[in-house]
Amino acid sequence: MSTKDWIEKDYYKVLGVSKSASAEEIRKAFRKIASENHPDRNPGDKKAEARFKEASEANSVLSNPDKRKEYDEARSLFGGAGFRFPKPGTHQQATGFEDLFRNASGGAAGGFGDIFGNLFGGSPTTRRATTRGPRRGADVEARATLSFEQAVEGTTVSLRTVSDRPCPSCRGTGAKAGTLPKVCPTCEGSGMKSSDAGGVFSLSEPCPDCLGRGLIVEEACPDCDGSGRGKSTNTMQVRIPAGVQDGQRVRIKGKGAAGENGGAPGDLYVEVSVTPHKLFGRSGANLTLDVPVTIGEASLGADITVPTLGGANVKLRIPPGTPNGRTLRVRGKGVRKPDGSYGDLLVTVKVQVPEDLSEEAKEALKAFTEASHQANPRADLFG
């Protein structure tokens, strides 16, 4: 039923009762008209059939206290039957009900149409919709295992994904071959259903019968079980940017499942797994490396050579008196950052203590200890 119908029709007049009629008076009036004009008592009488339907329509509104209140409020806004829609053939014909009051509602979607939406289960705008709008495709998940070097430097990997695409058997309709889906009678194809929010306002939500599709499949396609979506494999080349870390999810825009009715495709999310390196570790944009040195090198200082990831070796100065565990920095030899700069290589000194000493080495070490006059390093432990 359109907005035009219930704005112009006087349901009280249809039932022959006053606007202040009680619920019992309305019930009796409807029963009398229904009894006199029932199709079973008047077979083939089109006028009686129309009268019966008109009375049923009026009774469905006036016998419901909430709908009756909303009906009265709606008609009072337009002076009841004094309001008339433009007749066909006039210069106003192209102007719809929503257009007449768009300025009053701020030009936003809804307006007065939403105010009256409760009365017949949906606003005129949503009830006129008979086709589904564009729907974005689903996102697709994939996994990629990278070497440590690939994660640091970036790489292109070949991925095989399984995504939802239109079923080839039913061409995405969800219906068995030779049949077609029907417009959902609950939402009339809009995919949305209005619910009472109290007063004269209504809220829209996905239709529970068609799950927002706007269509009902009576005989489901056996290949996709009526979903209209079929599983398909796709192999693609995907660029993984430099600097990804283990467990990170990389979003590849527009590489997911195809959309419906012209909708945009979904995205591809690649979960990255990075295999550990035998030498290097990772701390954000910095690489880490443990370097063993002798007691003599740590005590006297030394110039040593250390490796870099994927590049030439570099010289590193060990200052005299370097303790075990000190970290030295080699700038610019880390991971590339998004801005194009590089992190650093953090070198941690690991002083190696010899396990087996010759008698000559032992005597030399004793002499060194006596000559160095080193204070007790544990003195602070006892205050």
C-alpha positions in Angstrom: 0.0 0.0 0.0 1.4 3.4 -0.9 1.6 6.6 1.2 -0.9 8.1 -1.2 -3.5 5.4 -0.3 -3.5 5.8 3.5 -3.1 9.6 3.5 -6.2 10.1 1.2 -8.4 7.3 2.5 -10.7 7.9 5.4 -10.8 4.6 7.2 -13.4 5.8 9.7 -15.7 6.6 6.8 -15.0 3.2 5.3 -16.3 1.5 8.4 -19.0 4.1 9.0 -17.8 5.1 12.5 -16.7 8.4 14.1 -13.1 9.3 14.8 -13.9 8.8 18.5 -15.3 5.3 18.0 -14.3 2.7 20.6 -12.5 -0.5 19.8 -15.8 -2.4 20.2 -17.6 -0.1 17.9 -14.9 -0.6 15.2 -15.0 -4.3 15.7 -18.8 -4.5 15.3 -18.8 -2.2 12.2 -16.2 -4.3 10.5 -17.9 -7.6 11.3 -21.2 -6.3 9.8 -19.5 -5.1 6.5 -17.4 -8.3 6.3 -20.4 -10.5 6.8 -22.5 -8.7 4.1 -19.7 -8.5 1.5 -17.8 -11.7 2.1 -16.8 -13.4 -1.3 -18.3 -16.7 -0.2 -21.7 -15.0 0.1 -21.3 -12.9 -3.1 -19.5 -15.1 -5.6 -18.5 -13.2 -8.7 -19.5 -9.8 -7.2 -16.5 -7.5 -7.8 -18.0 -4.6 -5.9 -18.7 -6.7 -2.8 -15.2 -8.1 -3.0 -13.7 -4.6 -3.2 -15.8 -3.5 -0.3 -14.7 -6.5 1.7 -11.0 -5.7 1.0 -11.4 -2.0 1.8 -13.0 -2.8 5.1 -10.3 -5.3 6.0 -7.7 -2.7 5.2 -9.4 -0.1 7.4 -9.9 -2.6 10.3 -6.2 -3.7 10.2 -5.2 -0.1 11.0 -8.0 1.1 13.3 -8.2 -2.1 15.4 -4.5 -1.7 16.3 -4.1 1.0 19.0 -0.5 1.9 17.9 -1.3 2.0 14.2 -4.5 3.9 14.8 -2.6 6.6 16.7 0.0 6.9 14.0 -2.7 7.0 11.3 -4.5 9.8 13.2 -1.2 11.8 13.6 -0.3 11.3 10.0 -3.6 12.6 8.7 -3.7 15.5 11.1 -0.4 16.7 9.6 -2.0 17.0 6.2 -5.6 18.0 7.2 -7.0 14.5 6.6 -8.7 14.1 3.3 -8.1 17.7 2.5 -4.6 16.8 1.2 -4.4 15.4 -2.3 -1.6 14.1 -4.5 -1.1 15.8 -7.9 -3.2 14.1 -10.6 -1.6 12.5 -13.6 -1.2 14.9 -16.5 -0.6 18.0 -14.4 2.7 19.9 -14.3 3.2 18.6 -10.7 3.1 14.9 -11.8 6.8 14.4 -11.6 6.9 15.7 -8.0 6.7 12.8 -5.5 5.6 12.8 -1.9 9.1 12.7 -0.6 10.0 15.7 -2.8 7.2 17.8 -1.5 8.6 17.7 2.0 12.4 17.2 1.4 13.2 20.7 2.5 11.3 20.2 5.7 13.4 17.2 6.6 16.7 18.8 5.8 17.2 17.1 2.5 18.3 13.9 4.2 17.2 10.5 3.3 14.1 9.5 5.2 12.2 12.6 6.1 8.4 12.2 6.4 8.6 8.9 4.7 10.4 7.5 7.7 7.9 9.0 10.1 5.1 7.1 8.4 7.2 4.0 7.9 5.7 2.1 10.8 2.2 2.1 9.6 2.7 -0.5 6.9 6.0 -2.0 7.8 8.3 0.2 5.8 8.8 3.7 4.3 7.6 4.3 0.7 11.2 4.7 -0.4 12.3 1.3 0.9 9.1 -0.5 -0.3 9.6 0.7 -3.9 13.0 -0.9 -4.1 12.9 -4.1 -6.0 16.5 -4.6 -6.7 19.6 -5.0 -4.6 22.2 -2.4 -4.5 25.9 -3.0 -4.9 27.5 -5.2 -2.3 31.2 -5.3 -1.5 33.0 -8.6 -1.9 34.3 -10.6 1.0 37.8 -10.3 2.3 40.1 -13.2 1.7 42.8 -14.6 4.0 46.1 -16.1 2.9 49.4 -17.1 4.5 53.0 -16.6 3.3 56.2 -17.9 4.7 59.2 -15.7 4.1 62.9 -16.0 4.8 64.5 -13.5 7.2 66.1 -11.7 4.3 62.9 -11.5 2.3 61.0 -10.0 5.2 63.7 -7.3 5.7 64.2 -6.5 2.0 60.7 -7.1 0.7 59.7 -9.7 -1.9 57.1 -10.8 -4.4 55.4 -14.1 -3.6 53.0 -16.3 -5.5 49.8 -17.0 -3.6 47.0 -19.4 -4.3 43.8 -18.2 -2.7 40.3 -19.6 -2.4 37.6 -16.9 -2.7 33.8 -16.6 -3.2 32.8 -15.8 -6.7 29.5 -16.1 -8.6 28.5 -19.8 -8.8 29.0 -20.9 -12.4 26.0 -23.3 -12.3 23.4 -20.7 -11.3 25.4 -17.6 -12.4 25.1 -16.2 -9.0 21.3 -16.3 -8.6 21.4 -19.1 -6.1 18.4 -20.8 -7.8 18.4 -24.2 -9.4 19.0 -24.3 -13.2 15.8 -23.5 -15.0 14.4 -21.5 -12.2 14.7 -17.9 -10.9 14.7 -16.4 -7.4 11.7 -14.4 -6.4 11.4 -11.0 -4.8 11.3 -11.4 -1.0 7.7 -10.7 0.1 8.8 -9.5 3.5 11.0 -6.6 2.4 9.7 -6.5 -1.2 13.2 -6.7 -2.6 14.8 -3.9 -0.6 16.8 -6.3 1.6 15.8 -4.2 4.7 12.9 -4.4 7.1 11.5 -1.7 9.3 11.0 -2.2 13.0 9.0 -0.2 15.5 11.2 2.2 17.5 8.3 3.7 19.4 6.1 6.7 18.6 6.0 7.5 14.9 9.6 6.5 14.1 10.9 3.3 12.6 14.4 1.7 12.3 15.6 -0.4 9.4 17.6 -3.6 9.7 18.6 -6.4 7.3 15.5 -8.5 6.4 15.6 -11.8 8.5 13.9 -13.8 5.8 16.3 -13.0 2.8 19.3 -12.0 5.0 19.5 -8.7 3.2 19.7 -10.1 -0.3 16.2 -9.0 -1.3 15.5 -12.3 -3.1 14.1 -15.7 -2.0 15.2 -18.9 -3.6 12.6 -21.6 -3.6 14.7 -24.3 -5.4 18.3 -23.9 -4.3 21.2 -24.5 -6.7 22.7 -27.9 -5.6 26.2 -26.7 -6.3 26.2 -23.6 -4.0 23.2 -24.5 -1.7 21.4 -21.4 -2.8 24.1 -18.9 -1.7 24.9 -17.9 -5.3 28.6 -18.0 -4.5 31.0 -20.7 -5.7 34.5 -21.5 -4.4 37.2 -20.7 -6.9 41.0 -20.8 -6.7 43.1 -17.9 -7.9 46.9 -17.6 -8.2 48.3 -14.2 -8.0 51.6 -12.4 -7.6 51.6 -10.3 -4.4 54.3 -7.8 -3.4 55.2 -8.0 0.3 56.7 -4.6 1.4 60.1 -4.4 3.1 60.2 -4.6 6.8 57.3 -6.9 7.6 57.6 -8.8 10.9 56.6 -12.3 11.9 52.9 -12.6 12.5 52.1 -9.3 10.7 49.0 -9.1 8.5 49.5 -7.3 5.2 46.5 -5.8 3.5 46.4 -6.0 -0.3 43.5 -3.7 -1.4 41.0 -5.0 -4.0 42.5 -8.5 -4.2 39.7 -10.3 -2.3 36.4 -11.7 -3.6 34.5 -10.0 -6.3 31.6 -7.8 -5.4 27.9 -8.2 -6.3 25.9 -5.9 -8.5 28.8 -3.7 -9.3 30.1 -3.6 -5.8 33.8 -3.2 -5.0 35.9 -6.3 -4.5 37.1 -7.2 -1.0 40.7 -7.1 0.2 43.3 -9.8 0.6 45.0 -10.1 4.0 48.3 -12.0 4.0 49.5 -13.3 7.4 53.3 -13.4 7.2 55.4 -16.0 8.9 59.2 -15.3 9.0 61.8 -18.0 9.6 64.5 -17.1 12.1 68.1 -16.2 10.9 71.1 -18.1 12.2 73.0 -14.9 13.1 70.7 -11.9 13.0 67.7 -10.9 15.1 65.2 -8.1 14.8 64.1 -5.2 17.1 61.8 -3.0 15.1 63.8 -1.3 12.3 67.1 -2.4 13.9 68.9 -5.7 13.3 70.7 -7.3 16.3 73.9 -9.4 16.3 75.9 -11.1 19.1 79.7 -10.9 18.5 82.1 -12.9 20.6 85.4 -11.2 21.6 88.4 -12.4 23.7 89.3 -11.1 27.1 92.3 -9.4 25.6 90.2 -7.7 22.9 87.6 -6.5 25.5 90.4 -5.3 27.9 92.8 -3.7 25.5 90.4 -2.8 22.7 90.5 -4.0 19.1 89.2 -3.4 15.6 87.1 -6.3 14.5 85.1 -7.2 11.4 81.4 -8.0 11.6 78.9 -9.1 8.9 75.8 -7.3 7.7 72.6 -8.7 6.3 73.0 -9.0 2.5 75.9 -6.5 2.3 79.6 -6.1 2.7 81.3 -6.7 6.1 82.1 -3.6 8.2 84.8 -2.7 10.7 83.8 -2.1 14.3 86.0 -0.6 17.0 85.9 -2.3 20.4 86.9 0.4 23.0 89.4 -0.7 25.7 87.7 -1.9 28.8 84.5 -3.0 27.1 82.4 -5.1 29.5 80.5 -8.2 28.5 77.0 -7.4 27.2 77.7 -3.9 26.0 75.9 -3.0 22.7 77.6 -1.0 20.0 75.8 0.6 17.1 76.6 0.4 13.4 74.4 3.1 11.8 72.3 2.5 8.6 72.8 -1.2 8.5 69.3 -2.2 9.7 65.8 -2.6 8.2 64.5 -0.1 5.6 61.7 2.1 7.1 58.6 3.3 5.3 60.1 6.8 4.8 63.1 5.2 2.9 65.7 5.5 5.8 67.3 2.6 7.5 67.6 1.3 11.0 70.8 0.4 12.7 72.8 -2.8 13.3 73.1 -3.3 17.1 76.1 -5.4 18.0 76.2 -6.9 21.5 79.7 -7.9 22.8 80.0 -11.4 24.3 83.3 -11.8 26.1 84.6 -15.4 25.7 86.4 -17.0 28.7 88.8 -19.8 27.6 87.9 -23.2 29.2 91.4 -24.8 29.0 94.5 -22.8 29.8 98.1 -24.0 29.5 100.5 -23.6 32.5 102.2 -20.8 30.7 98.8 -19.0 30.2 97.8 -19.5 33.8 101.1 -18.0 35.0 100.6 -15.0 32.7 97.1 -14.5 33.9 98.2 -14.5 37.5 100.8 -12.0 36.7 98.2 -9.9 34.9 95.9 -10.0 37.9 98.6 -8.9 40.3 99.8 -6.2 38.0 96.4 -4.7 37.3 95.5 -4.1 41.0 91.9 -4.5 40.2 89.5 -3.8 43.0 87.2 -6.5 44.3 84.2 -6.4 41.9 81.9 -7.9 44.5 82.6 -5.4 47.3 79.2 -3.6 46.7 77.3 -6.8 47.4 78.1 -6.6 51.1 77.6 -2.8 51.6 
